Amino acid sequence: MSKPTTQEMREQLVNNEVDYITELVFKNRHQELSDYVAKTCGFKDDDDTEIEAIYMSLYGDMSDECA
């Protein structure tokens, strides 16, 4: 058996993460999923400006909808 390419390694690592997240969802382990996302997505390390930029790019200015 030959050593996998870096791309194959990357794909397997991604597949493993997807499988783990899928398992958490299907087994209703929502707190573990929330903890996992918080730990692995890096948001806890972003400063306030970065958080605001990410939020605005995803959701826009929510205060406009309240007017």
C-alpha positions as semicolon CSV with decimal commas, in nm:
position;residue;x (nm);y (nm);z (nm)
1;M;0,000;0,000;0,000
2;S;0,149;0,331;-0,105
3;K;0,155;0,644;0,104
4;P;-0,148;0,866;0,032
5;T;-0,094;1,203;-0,131
6;T;-0,130;1,517;0,076
7;Q;-0,459;1,588;-0,099
8;E;-0,587;1,239;-0,008
9;M;-0,477;1,296;0,351
10;R;-0,659;1,631;0,356
11;E;-0,976;1,474;0,215
12;Q;-0,968;1,197;0,476
13;L;-0,923;1,448;0,757
14;V;-1,218;1,651;0,627
15;N;-1,429;1,336;0,593
16;N;-1,346;1,240;0,952
17;E;-1,458;1,582;1,076
18;V;-1,781;1,563;0,876
19;D;-1,851;1,214;1,012
20;Y;-1,794;1,334;1,368
21;I;-2,023;1,636;1,325
22;T;-2,289;1,420;1,159
23;E;-2,276;1,178;1,452
24;L;-2,321;1,462;1,700
25;V;-2,622;1,593;1,508
26;F;-2,796;1,259;1,463
27;K;-2,742;1,162;1,826
28;N;-2,883;1,499;1,945
29;R;-2,558;1,586;2,121
30;H;-2,614;1,958;2,067
31;Q;-2,404;2,087;2,356
32;E;-2,106;1,880;2,239
33;L;-2,158;2,014;1,886
34;S;-2,173;2,370;2,013
35;D;-1,856;2,318;2,218
36;Y;-1,681;2,160;1,920
37;V;-1,770;2,447;1,686
38;A;-1,664;2,707;1,942
39;K;-1,332;2,528;1,992
40;T;-1,246;2,457;1,629
41;C;-1,382;2,755;1,435
42;G;-1,149;3,006;1,595
43;F;-1,412;3,265;1,686
44;K;-1,295;3,273;2,047
45;D;-0,955;3,401;1,929
46;D;-1,093;3,679;1,706
47;D;-1,102;4,034;1,833
48;D;-1,426;4,233;1,845
49;T;-1,365;4,397;1,506
50;E;-1,317;4,060;1,336
51;I;-1,632;3,921;1,500
52;E;-1,834;4,221;1,382
53;A;-1,698;4,187;1,025
54;I;-1,779;3,815;1,011
55;Y;-2,125;3,871;1,157
56;M;-2,204;4,159;0,918
57;S;-2,090;3,960;0,614
58;L;-2,322;3,675;0,714
59;Y;-2,623;3,863;0,847
60;G;-2,590;4,226;0,739
61;D;-2,705;4,517;0,951
62;M;-2,992;4,368;1,147
63;S;-3,092;4,708;1,287
64;D;-3,222;4,810;0,940
65;E;-3,488;4,538;0,961
66;C;-3,622;4,668;1,290
67;A;-3,702;5,015;1,152
